[in-house]
Amino acid sequence: MMKDLMRKLETEARSEGGRRVTRVRVRLGALSHFTAEHFREHFADAARGTIADGAAVDAEVETDPTDAHADGVVLESIELEL
């Protein structure tokens, strides 16, 4: 999951002419087994040495287990350094 997210961040950043991802906003599904802090730890590990290394992470944990994305992570937005 984290490798896919890193690829997506890389693709989005490059398509917008970004040199670096500075902030990421995600929604964590109620069934994703992530807390916000746990996700930040995994993100920091996966981002090390990538365009997203050091990016701030805003993570919101959803509570609806019937939501279509309840078992996943939804990338809401990214902020870039151009």
Contacts in CASP RR format, 6 or more apart in sequence:
PFRMAT RR
TARGET T0000
AUTHOR 0000-0000-0000
METHOD contacts of the structure
MODEL  1
MMKDLMRKLETEARSEGGRRVTRVRVRLGALSHFTAEHFREHFADAARGT
IADGAAVDAEVETDPTDAHADGVVLESIELEL
1 72 0 8 1.000
1 73 0 8 1.000
2 42 0 8 1.000
2 43 0 8 1.000
2 45 0 8 1.000
2 46 0 8 1.000
3 46 0 8 1.000
5 43 0 8 1.000
5 46 0 8 1.000
5 73 0 8 1.000
5 75 0 8 1.000
6 46 0 8 1.000
6 47 0 8 1.000
6 50 0 8 1.000
6 52 0 8 1.000
8 75 0 8 1.000
9 21 0 8 1.000
9 24 0 8 1.000
9 50 0 8 1.000
9 51 0 8 1.000
9 52 0 8 1.000
9 75 0 8 1.000
9 78 0 8 1.000
10 50 0 8 1.000
10 51 0 8 1.000
10 52 0 8 1.000
12 78 0 8 1.000
13 19 0 8 1.000
13 20 0 8 1.000
13 21 0 8 1.000
13 51 0 8 1.000
13 52 0 8 1.000
13 78 0 8 1.000
13 80 0 8 1.000
14 51 0 8 1.000
16 80 0 8 1.000
16 82 0 8 1.000
17 80 0 8 1.000
17 82 0 8 1.000
18 51 0 8 1.000
18 80 0 8 1.000
18 81 0 8 1.000
18 82 0 8 1.000
19 51 0 8 1.000
19 80 0 8 1.000
19 81 0 8 1.000
19 82 0 8 1.000
20 51 0 8 1.000
20 52 0 8 1.000
20 53 0 8 1.000
20 55 0 8 1.000
20 80 0 8 1.000
20 81 0 8 1.000
21 47 0 8 1.000
21 51 0 8 1.000
21 52 0 8 1.000
21 55 0 8 1.000
21 78 0 8 1.000
21 79 0 8 1.000
21 80 0 8 1.000
21 81 0 8 1.000
22 55 0 8 1.000
22 56 0 8 1.000
22 79 0 8 1.000
22 80 0 8 1.000
22 81 0 8 1.000
23 55 0 8 1.000
23 56 0 8 1.000
23 57 0 8 1.000
23 58 0 8 1.000
23 78 0 8 1.000
23 79 0 8 1.000
24 43 0 8 1.000
24 52 0 8 1.000
24 55 0 8 1.000
24 56 0 8 1.000
24 57 0 8 1.000
24 58 0 8 1.000
24 75 0 8 1.000
24 77 0 8 1.000
24 78 0 8 1.000
24 79 0 8 1.000
25 58 0 8 1.000
25 59 0 8 1.000
25 60 0 8 1.000
25 75 0 8 1.000
25 76 0 8 1.000
25 77 0 8 1.000
25 78 0 8 1.000
26 39 0 8 1.000
26 57 0 8 1.000
26 58 0 8 1.000
26 59 0 8 1.000
26 60 0 8 1.000
26 73 0 8 1.000
26 74 0 8 1.000
26 75 0 8 1.000
26 76 0 8 1.000
27 59 0 8 1.000
27 60 0 8 1.000
27 61 0 8 1.000
27 62 0 8 1.000
27 69 0 8 1.000
27 73 0 8 1.000
27 74 0 8 1.000
27 76 0 8 1.000
28 34 0 8 1.000
28 35 0 8 1.000
28 36 0 8 1.000
28 39 0 8 1.000
28 59 0 8 1.000
28 60 0 8 1.000
28 61 0 8 1.000
28 62 0 8 1.000
28 72 0 8 1.000
28 73 0 8 1.000
29 61 0 8 1.000
29 62 0 8 1.000
29 67 0 8 1.000
29 69 0 8 1.000
29 70 0 8 1.000
29 71 0 8 1.000
29 72 0 8 1.000
29 73 0 8 1.000
29 74 0 8 1.000
30 61 0 8 1.000
30 62 0 8 1.000
30 63 0 8 1.000
30 64 0 8 1.000
30 65 0 8 1.000
30 67 0 8 1.000
30 70 0 8 1.000
31 65 0 8 1.000
31 70 0 8 1.000
31 71 0 8 1.000
31 72 0 8 1.000
32 70 0 8 1.000
32 71 0 8 1.000
32 72 0 8 1.000
32 73 0 8 1.000
34 42 0 8 1.000
34 59 0 8 1.000
34 61 0 8 1.000
34 73 0 8 1.000
35 61 0 8 1.000
36 59 0 8 1.000
36 60 0 8 1.000
36 61 0 8 1.000
39 57 0 8 1.000
39 59 0 8 1.000
39 73 0 8 1.000
40 57 0 8 1.000
40 59 0 8 1.000
43 52 0 8 1.000
43 55 0 8 1.000
43 57 0 8 1.000
44 54 0 8 1.000
47 53 0 8 1.000
47 54 0 8 1.000
47 55 0 8 1.000
62 69 0 8 1.000
62 70 0 8 1.000
64 70 0 8 1.000
END
